[in-house]
Amino acid sequence: MLFTFAVIAIAVVIVIFTTRPATSLKTAGIQANQLITSAGGPAKICDEASQMFKRFGISKERFLSASDLKDYPAIAALGESHVILPDNPPRMSIRVGTHLNGYFIEIADTNSPIKYIQSSNTLELVKSCIFVHR
């Protein structure tokens, strides 16, 4: 009985550590690239984001609901929480995982004359369009 419990406990620990979200920027970048590929690729993601910026606007913060995302399946597949932020440049921020163990995919409005400014905890995945940060 004790042996069975120990085996189950070890199996649970293995599952937790192999399926948990990214804990480093490098790992977040790898996972985000996999998500982007499975969602249709970078061109599809950037195209859908461009359509969304035109449809929903960029002048004020807007949290997007599931009904807002129904016409944008690639963007919807990236994460849990989607918001358009009216920064310079305007961008969409998508949370992947939890605040503690996850990361954010940010998609810049490529029609803006201002380019996305990277910080030290940001990784550029697709030139001037898709970034990831913790």
Number of C-alpha atoms within 10 A of each C-alpha: 5 7 8 9 10 11 10 12 12 12 11 11 10 11 11 11 9 8 8 12 18 21 13 14 17 16 13 23 23 13 17 23 19 13 18 21 15 13 17 14 14 20 13 17 23 21 15 17 23 18 14 20 19 12 10 14 15 19 12 12 16 15 13 15 13 12 8 14 15 11 13 18 14 23 24 20 15 21 17 13 16 24 16 26 20 16 16 14 19 24 25 27 20 21 20 23 16 13 10 10 14 17 26 25 27 24 26 28 29 21 12 12 9 13 15 22 10 12 8 7 11 18 18 16 19 14 9 15 22 24 21 27 21 21
